């Protein structure tokens, strides 16, 4: 049975994606902090403030990007149709 996604909730999807982006940025942030700590983080290295701002930046930009994407999807769905997927019942 084919189904179509009629609408995405912009705020809810934006929140979820923003938190995922902020948390996943820690995968990059933590090694940079460790390297910066061991090398002394000279004047050419990234500042500690900039490294701490990355998760916040990812959070805000992730939210805004998904919010705009969902709004565009919701606007276009009546004209071009939604994302289709197929459901199958499975025996437990």
PEBEL-V421273 format. One record per helix or strand of 2 or more residues. SS is the DSSP state (H for helix, E for strand). FROM is the first residue (numbers start at 1). TO is the last residue. Records with the same first field share a line. If there is no record, write none. Layout:
SS=FROM-TO, FROM-TO
This chain:
E=2-4, 84-86
H=10-39, 48-80
